[in-house]
């Protein structure tokens, strides 16, 4: 299908850097953009690259408390001067193993938020049908604290901006292996925002939340959706769960804008989680979301990156597929990775890069609608989510 795409990018976004040895290494987005360039994604008709501005204090306060923002700014400034961390920073989740303080932390984090805001603005003003913020997707940050490698919650900030500018039905779909807890928390009582998170069961993975019983509160009851699949789930189960829950809810909700977070740490090679999804499976979910954006949201689609810690083998391929799909010109999985990119990846990481854009997986799955197996753990997860939220949307709670 014909698409227009704006990509929010500036090389300064690699400044969001917690330091050597931290899993969230900025080289992963650097390699992604390099791979997409080698495939000519940014040269496609209808594709533009927009240099974002940092989010302002007012924009950050759409989600975060002023005291927290000031704590982030102060901690980064102290680090830049070589001073020790203010002990008060700990109450804001700063200075932990997950979220160590680094010089210029506020500025770097504000730029990530600004990139996702620029993507939202492009879609809402019809400058482009689709927009991507690959450095974004920092979905764990809370109103008053950093969490899980995330300082400012750029998806939540972008959604709040859309609401402030007239949107009243926004769907957020999060396929990161970790529960999208920060975005859920920001809109837990808001019926205007449907949050759907497909993640590894919280019994085996950070942040320990995301059970199907977390469905929202007050007027937002039923607007939070959680699909918690068991550790070890591969393409067939992961896509079966996605297909059973996401399309019917989006078709019923009919969002004005679809926002999606594409953490690729569901991959079998990811060192921080326990699912067995392939790049091919992730690509299929990306394609499904693209189609659903056109079917349910008038084509308005904002996509972000997220987690992903197989820095060379997985992240660049998965997100380059995402960019290709969003541009309307998907990259054939059978394509070899360009030789120039492989050499660049070796130089930057010392790792041997993958030779092809596929893992060789078929990414096939059987629809839950054909019948369920009550003894299958994925089917039990699907059934639990349906039972918890489908009645709120007038949907059937079993195979049909």
Secondary structure, 3 states (H helix, E strand, C coil): CCCCEEEECCHHHHHCCCCCCCCCCCHHHHHHHHHHHHCCHHHCCCEEEECCCCCCHHHHCCCCCHHHHHHHHHHHHHHHCCCCCCHHHHHHCCCCCCCCCCCCHHHHHHHHHHHHHHHHHHHHCCCCCEEEECCCCCCCCECCECECCECCCHHHHHHHHHHHCCCCCEEEEECCCCCCHHHHHHCCCCCCEEEEEEEECCCCCCCCCCCCCCCCCHHHCCCEEEEEECCCCEHHHHHHHHHHHHHHHHHHHCCCEEEEECCCCCECCCCCCCCEECHHHHHHHHHHHHHHHHHHCCCCEEEECCCCCCHHHHHHHHHHHHHHHHCCCCCCCCCECCHHHHHHHHHHHCCCCCCECCCCCCCCCCCHHHCCCCCCHHHHHHHHHHHHHHHHHCCCCCCC
